[in-house]
């Protein structure tokens, strides 16, 4: 019996240190700024452009801010839309009888529970006028063991998603996202558990983004637990119902590169393989106010008709978003991105739209201001077809006008010695 207690304790420490979300000591916000650090909202060409910070954590999981202090921090930084996505994983159990369990620090625990979490957060969101607060959660829907108990080799510990609108007890409890870890080796399940999870969210009216898709290759020992997990970039284009993916900051090397997973997913949409496009977002993944960390680690600009929670969700679903990172872009927004039928587009902002034309497309793009060291790139179907050192351009795509094949355009702007990035979501073009 004594040996079993020691074993459980060692397993607890191993899982907690290795792949858990141990609760941090709260760090209060020390000031309430009268003037925010950055502009929270711009009004341009009939659009409300709202600075958004999505994928953030509080003391309900492994964040250092209480929800109230995180909201105040958002006001200080100039965030108009704040999403709170605490980790779900409250505990993880080993074995069929689920008798050996460890606290993982997430909200769905015996101490809190999902019902209390959602009730608290939704009440806080309804009482908060500024910023607009979105309530969601972060989840690792499946991980498996390839070792023999008590020496566990855990795979997919950082294959995470952020989810919105799955926030009733019934919907939440029925998610295909198991808690337990088998003590005996399990085979690699392939894509099935992730497809099942994403499909469940979408079929039940939810929204699901892949978080930190380039989170790194993990190969680390934590006492009895060995983490052996590659970056989940292979999931991006293969989960056909995924709403979107974080392209900054963890997405620059493989996902958002021309012809990367993001472009390949949208090529699937053009080919009819994917029912809807895959949208790109900025991912803050904020936990604690460490040096260099802020709610603007990755920023999403939302293009809205009005500043409301439901309109932000509409923008998420329709691609009316711009993703950016870097101080050079913190006072920058896209003032025009359009594609027209042999001439300028019918609207200045056409993010996420499908356009039907008959003549060579004319693509127009501009930022609201110049950025030092900027390079603007026009990307068509995953290939850079035009670049300029200016903050705006007009490009007539004669080649596409001759071929008349389905295409999509997106723009990337790079600045700050290549460390600052801005990405539009695509415009899709078909032919009469």
Wavefront OBJ file of the C-alpha trace (Angstrom):
o trace
v 0.000 0.000 0.000
v 2.848 2.390 0.888
v 4.521 1.621 -2.441
v 1.300 2.385 -4.306
v 0.946 5.734 -2.542
v 4.524 6.660 -3.450
v 3.928 5.580 -7.042
v 0.795 7.702 -7.290
v 2.666 10.693 -5.840
v 5.525 10.334 -8.344
v 3.052 9.933 -11.200
v 1.189 13.020 -10.015
v 4.360 15.108 -10.000
v 5.458 13.722 -13.368
v 2.194 14.504 -15.132
v 1.822 17.849 -13.414
v 5.284 19.087 -14.301
v 5.337 17.513 -17.722
v 2.040 18.195 -19.370
v -0.305 19.682 -16.835
v -1.456 23.250 -16.328
v -0.586 23.871 -12.704
v -2.366 26.924 -11.341
v -0.178 29.992 -11.051
v -0.140 32.460 -8.190
v -2.431 35.391 -9.066
v -0.679 38.611 -10.111
v -3.001 41.627 -9.785
v -3.021 44.426 -12.340
v -1.178 47.289 -10.711
v -2.739 50.201 -12.608
v -5.814 51.358 -14.470
v -4.702 53.440 -17.414
v -6.809 56.439 -18.320
v -5.620 56.203 -21.914
v -5.007 52.769 -23.435
v -1.575 51.868 -24.713
v -2.916 51.329 -28.247
v -5.989 52.229 -30.279
v -8.743 49.696 -29.520
v -11.144 50.583 -32.372
v -10.931 52.339 -35.719
v -13.818 53.356 -37.989
v -12.998 53.131 -41.671
v -15.114 52.817 -44.843
v -18.179 51.749 -42.901
v -16.319 49.134 -40.848
v -15.659 48.993 -37.129
v -12.131 47.587 -36.928
v -11.623 46.123 -33.464
v -8.303 45.052 -31.977
v -8.778 41.508 -30.706
v -6.792 39.251 -28.420
v -7.889 35.634 -28.663
v -6.711 32.570 -26.718
v -5.994 33.824 -23.193
v -5.840 32.170 -19.780
v -6.904 33.154 -16.262
v -6.564 31.743 -12.762
v -9.303 29.263 -13.694
v -6.443 27.311 -15.289
v -2.763 28.276 -15.635
v -3.019 32.058 -16.048
v -1.753 34.610 -13.546
v -4.653 37.048 -13.891
v -8.111 36.675 -12.457
v -10.756 37.130 -15.159
v -11.486 40.613 -13.811
v -7.808 41.594 -13.880
v -7.380 40.164 -17.377
v -10.237 42.391 -18.519
v -8.541 45.402 -16.925
v -5.272 44.482 -18.609
v -7.143 44.373 -21.919
v -8.447 47.882 -21.307
v -4.929 49.058 -20.479
v -3.468 47.585 -23.660
v -6.265 48.803 -25.938
v -7.965 45.465 -26.611
v -11.552 45.806 -27.864
v -12.267 42.055 -28.124
v -10.919 39.655 -25.504
v -11.396 35.895 -25.671
v -10.855 33.838 -22.527
v -10.050 30.203 -23.267
v -8.934 28.447 -20.110
v -7.736 24.854 -20.292
v -10.459 22.265 -19.901
v -8.339 19.485 -18.421
v -9.152 19.449 -14.718
v -7.821 15.975 -14.071
v -6.354 13.023 -15.922
v -6.763 9.437 -14.790
v -4.763 6.318 -15.623
v -6.377 2.945 -16.181
v -9.876 1.625 -16.804
v -10.981 1.992 -13.184
v -9.845 5.670 -13.199
v -8.521 5.329 -9.621
v -5.149 6.995 -10.196
v -5.943 10.608 -11.066
v -3.930 13.821 -11.048
v -4.999 17.435 -11.007
v -4.040 19.070 -14.289
v -5.081 22.563 -13.219
v -7.873 23.094 -15.769
v -11.362 24.365 -14.932
v -13.280 21.104 -15.379
v -12.280 19.773 -11.967
v -14.113 18.667 -8.833
v -13.318 22.047 -7.316
v -14.760 24.171 -10.160
v -16.415 22.183 -12.927
v -17.521 23.256 -16.386
v -20.977 24.420 -15.265
v -19.552 26.861 -12.728
v -16.855 28.035 -15.144
v -19.256 28.860 -17.965
v -21.837 30.442 -15.672
v -19.203 32.667 -14.076
v -17.567 33.668 -17.343
v -20.798 34.293 -19.226
v -22.136 36.427 -16.409
v -18.893 38.419 -16.376
v -19.055 38.823 -20.162
v -22.641 40.086 -20.003
v -21.703 42.626 -17.330
v -18.641 43.905 -19.226
v -19.254 46.628 -21.784
v -15.638 47.059 -22.808
v -13.908 45.000 -24.010
v -16.295 42.575 -25.703
v -15.582 39.279 -23.908
v -15.795 35.921 -25.672
v -15.987 32.814 -23.500
v -14.417 29.598 -24.756
v -11.881 26.996 -23.735
v -8.665 25.330 -24.864
v -8.561 21.569 -25.120
v -6.290 18.699 -26.043
v -8.969 16.282 -27.244
v -6.819 13.162 -27.288
v -3.418 11.955 -26.162
v -2.173 8.404 -25.923
v 0.447 6.349 -24.122
v 3.082 4.240 -25.870
v 4.872 3.104 -22.705
v 4.308 0.535 -19.958
v 2.902 1.694 -16.628
v 4.268 3.365 -14.556
v 6.725 4.582 -17.217
v 4.474 6.494 -19.582
v 5.354 7.799 -23.045
v 2.706 10.374 -23.880
v 2.011 11.576 -27.393
v 0.059 14.634 -28.640
v 0.169 16.492 -25.330
v 0.271 19.864 -27.124
v -2.159 19.203 -29.974
v -4.631 21.827 -28.832
v -7.708 23.652 -30.082
v -9.615 26.717 -28.911
v -13.384 26.328 -28.965
v -16.370 28.690 -28.717
v -20.140 28.184 -28.377
v -19.900 24.673 -26.896
v -20.826 26.004 -23.490
v -23.886 24.165 -22.202
v -23.502 21.199 -19.811
v -25.013 18.799 -22.331
v -22.878 19.853 -25.309
v -19.734 20.058 -23.216
v -20.191 16.661 -21.552
v -20.832 14.866 -24.847
v -17.624 16.028 -26.537
v -15.552 13.145 -27.918
v -12.536 14.138 -25.822
v -11.651 11.434 -23.260
v -9.983 12.118 -19.923
v -8.110 8.889 -19.318
v -4.727 7.486 -20.244
v -4.334 3.747 -20.708
v -1.535 2.182 -18.619
v -0.684 -0.201 -21.454
v 0.725 0.910 -24.836
v -1.792 2.231 -27.346
v -1.444 2.432 -31.131
v -1.192 5.753 -32.915
v -4.863 6.615 -33.600
v -4.147 8.682 -36.685
v -6.483 11.571 -37.449
v -9.724 9.971 -36.271
v -10.006 11.396 -32.710
v -9.197 14.897 -33.965
v -11.591 14.678 -36.892
v -14.316 13.356 -34.598
v -13.736 16.211 -32.172
v -13.693 18.985 -34.792
v -16.736 17.543 -36.538
v -18.644 17.388 -33.238
v -17.938 21.058 -32.519
v -19.030 22.190 -35.980
v -22.111 19.965 -36.131
v -23.285 21.441 -32.830
v -22.924 25.084 -33.884
v -19.486 25.701 -32.422
v -16.334 27.407 -33.676
v -12.933 25.678 -33.463
v -9.420 26.949 -34.190
v -6.161 25.056 -34.128
v -3.916 26.668 -31.509
v -0.109 26.983 -31.745
v 0.179 24.610 -34.743
v 3.979 24.810 -34.671
v 4.324 24.276 -30.922
v 7.560 22.350 -31.397
v 8.849 18.823 -31.185
v 8.723 17.626 -27.582
v 11.198 14.998 -26.437
v 11.572 15.397 -22.682
v 11.662 13.288 -19.549
v 9.672 14.266 -16.460
v 10.403 11.549 -13.884
v 8.195 8.634 -14.979
v 6.674 10.473 -17.915
v 8.383 10.814 -21.284
v 6.878 13.317 -23.687
v 7.473 12.425 -27.313
v 5.344 14.632 -29.499
v 5.849 16.320 -32.835
v 4.340 19.646 -33.834
v 0.750 19.124 -35.055
v 1.129 20.992 -38.346
v -0.034 17.861 -40.170
v -3.511 18.366 -38.692
v -4.098 21.766 -40.288
v -5.063 20.863 -43.843
v -6.444 17.404 -43.001
v -9.175 18.489 -40.579
v -11.658 19.518 -43.227
v -14.184 21.175 -40.895
v -11.696 23.239 -38.907
v -12.805 26.888 -38.707
v -9.319 28.354 -38.657
v -5.721 28.171 -37.535
v -3.320 30.469 -35.696
v -0.921 31.854 -38.312
v 0.952 34.110 -35.857
v 3.049 33.786 -33.866
v 3.157 29.954 -34.004
v 2.412 29.331 -37.661
v 4.988 31.329 -39.553
v 7.358 28.572 -40.606
v 5.061 25.969 -42.141
v 1.402 26.952 -41.862
v 1.409 30.519 -43.212
v 4.287 30.259 -45.670
v 3.272 30.426 -49.343
v 2.058 26.947 -50.372
v 1.975 25.920 -46.711
v -0.848 24.165 -44.862
v -3.080 27.255 -44.875
v -2.836 27.686 -48.649
v -3.241 23.973 -49.288
v -6.401 23.933 -47.180
v -7.874 26.787 -49.199
v -6.878 25.053 -52.416
v -9.017 22.169 -51.120
v -11.881 24.636 -50.775
v -11.448 25.731 -54.402
v -11.483 22.078 -55.458
v -14.654 21.315 -53.513
v -12.893 19.015 -51.025
v -13.414 21.401 -48.118
v -16.909 22.825 -47.626
v -15.657 26.118 -46.152
v -12.383 28.059 -46.265
v -9.792 27.866 -43.510
v -9.311 31.243 -41.814
v -6.124 32.608 -40.262
v -5.951 34.320 -36.862
v -3.472 35.879 -34.490
v -3.055 33.828 -31.306
v -2.087 35.600 -28.071
v -1.865 32.462 -25.862
v -1.315 34.777 -22.895
v -0.756 33.309 -19.441
v 1.333 35.621 -17.261
v 2.829 39.121 -17.529
v 6.369 37.881 -18.080
v 8.937 40.063 -19.900
v 7.957 40.393 -23.548
v 4.515 38.848 -22.983
v 1.266 40.729 -23.566
v -2.248 40.272 -24.874
v -0.787 41.334 -28.225
v 1.595 38.383 -28.694
v -0.540 37.685 -31.733
v -3.324 40.131 -32.641
v -6.516 39.630 -34.619
v -8.237 42.656 -36.140
v -11.963 42.047 -36.545
v -13.900 43.856 -39.302
v -17.389 44.405 -37.903
v -20.630 46.183 -38.684
v -21.065 46.788 -34.964
v -18.997 46.034 -31.884
v -20.856 43.098 -30.351
v -20.136 39.526 -29.311
v -22.318 37.966 -31.995
v -20.812 40.133 -34.730
v -17.315 39.034 -33.652
v -18.413 35.405 -33.959
v -19.795 36.239 -37.422
v -16.413 37.691 -38.384
v -14.688 34.517 -37.161
v -16.947 32.385 -39.329
v -16.716 34.569 -42.445
v -12.993 35.430 -42.424
v -13.370 39.162 -41.747
v -10.083 39.151 -39.844
v -6.482 40.288 -40.214
v -3.736 38.576 -38.191
v -0.617 40.440 -37.131
v 2.343 40.429 -34.753
v 5.128 42.889 -33.949
v 5.242 46.408 -32.555
v 5.584 47.846 -36.067
v 1.991 46.879 -36.817
v 0.308 47.846 -33.550
v -1.219 51.055 -34.965
v -1.802 49.622 -38.431
v -4.921 48.246 -40.084
v -5.822 47.175 -43.625
v -7.757 50.054 -45.154
v -8.377 48.312 -48.489
v -8.264 44.758 -49.807
v -10.492 44.064 -52.782
v -10.733 42.173 -56.057
v -12.768 43.517 -58.976
v -13.982 42.518 -62.406
v -11.391 44.266 -64.560
v -11.522 47.261 -62.234
v -11.477 48.145 -58.552
v -13.707 45.990 -56.362
v -17.206 47.028 -55.387
v -16.135 47.409 -51.737
v -12.877 48.457 -50.122
v -12.877 45.559 -47.671
v -13.693 42.155 -49.152
v -11.977 39.848 -46.650
v -13.320 36.310 -46.939
v -15.661 37.107 -49.811
v -16.373 35.059 -52.918
v -16.295 37.178 -56.086
v -17.552 36.155 -59.535
v -15.949 37.984 -62.458
v -15.429 37.742 -66.228
v -12.339 39.903 -66.871
v -8.772 39.958 -65.497
v -9.020 40.534 -61.724
v -7.819 43.833 -60.327
v -6.543 43.464 -56.763
v -6.145 46.533 -54.590
v -4.507 46.637 -51.176
v -3.429 49.336 -48.745
v -2.544 49.884 -45.112
v -3.635 52.986 -43.228
v 0.016 54.063 -42.888
v 3.531 53.185 -43.982
v 5.600 50.805 -41.857
v 9.423 51.019 -41.762
v 11.069 48.275 -43.798
v 7.772 47.032 -45.196
v 7.415 44.507 -48.001
v 3.907 43.755 -49.276
v 3.389 40.428 -51.033
v 0.380 39.370 -53.080
v -0.099 35.609 -52.881
v -2.294 33.734 -55.365
v -3.103 30.065 -54.738
v -0.015 29.755 -52.556
v 2.441 31.539 -54.886
v 3.851 35.057 -54.538
v 2.953 36.829 -57.785
v 3.787 40.419 -56.866
v 5.756 42.268 -54.189
v 6.482 45.904 -53.452
v 8.141 48.048 -50.817
v 5.034 50.231 -50.657
v 2.190 49.924 -48.157
v -0.354 49.704 -50.980
v -0.686 48.561 -54.564
v -3.018 47.860 -57.464
v -2.303 44.721 -59.476
v -4.078 43.561 -62.640
v -3.785 39.766 -62.866
v -3.686 39.216 -66.622
v -2.447 35.632 -66.269
v -5.523 34.586 -64.304
v -7.697 36.481 -66.752
v -6.441 34.173 -69.493
v -6.644 30.883 -67.583
v -9.969 31.584 -65.825
v -9.356 28.965 -63.128
v -10.668 29.375 -59.560
v -8.214 31.336 -57.442
v -7.755 32.998 -54.090
v -5.656 35.995 -53.140
v -4.170 36.921 -49.788
v -1.602 39.505 -48.744
v 1.318 39.252 -46.368
v 3.229 42.324 -45.200
v 6.617 41.875 -43.525
v 8.458 44.579 -41.574
v 10.927 45.063 -38.728
v 13.819 43.012 -40.172
v 11.406 40.191 -40.899
v 10.143 39.884 -37.319
v 6.798 41.660 -37.788
v 4.076 40.082 -39.936
v 0.580 40.939 -41.111
v -1.732 38.520 -42.953
v -5.084 39.149 -44.576
v -7.593 36.374 -44.965
v -8.221 35.437 -48.589
v -10.595 36.660 -51.258
v -11.896 33.882 -53.543
v -12.502 34.428 -57.247
v -14.585 32.367 -59.678
v -15.597 33.032 -63.268
v -18.795 33.654 -65.159
l 1 2 3 4 5 6 7 8 9 10 11 12 13 14 15 16 17 18 19 20 21 22 23 24 25 26 27 28 29 30 31 32 33 34 35 36 37 38 39 40 41 42 43 44 45 46 47 48 49 50 51 52 53 54 55 56 57 58 59 60 61 62 63 64 65 66 67 68 69 70 71 72 73 74 75 76 77 78 79 80 81 82 83 84 85 86 87 88 89 90 91 92 93 94 95 96 97 98 99 100 101 102 103 104 105 106 107 108 109 110 111 112 113 114 115 116 117 118 119 120 121 122 123 124 125 126 127 128 129 130 131 132 133 134 135 136 137 138 139 140 141 142 143 144 145 146 147 148 149 150 151 152 153 154 155 156 157 158 159 160 161 162 163 164 165 166 167 168 169 170 171 172 173 174 175 176 177 178 179 180 181 182 183 184 185 186 187 188 189 190 191 192 193 194 195 196 197 198 199 200 201 202 203 204 205 206 207 208 209 210 211 212 213 214 215 216 217 218 219 220 221 222 223 224 225 226 227 228 229 230 231 232 233 234 235 236 237 238 239 240 241 242 243 244 245 246 247 248 249 250 251 252 253 254 255 256 257 258 259 260 261 262 263 264 265 266 267 268 269 270 271 272 273 274 275 276 277 278 279 280 281 282 283 284 285 286 287 288 289 290 291 292 293 294 295 296 297 298 299 300 301 302 303 304 305 306 307 308 309 310 311 312 313 314 315 316 317 318 319 320 321 322 323 324 325 326 327 328 329 330 331 332 333 334 335 336 337 338 339 340 341 342 343 344 345 346 347 348 349 350 351 352 353 354 355 356 357 358 359 360 361 362 363 364 365 366 367 368 369 370 371 372 373 374 375 376 377 378 379 380 381 382 383 384 385 386 387 388 389 390 391 392 393 394 395 396 397 398 399 400 401 402 403 404 405 406 407 408 409 410 411 412 413 414 415 416 417 418 419 420 421 422 423 424 425 426 427 428 429 430 431 432
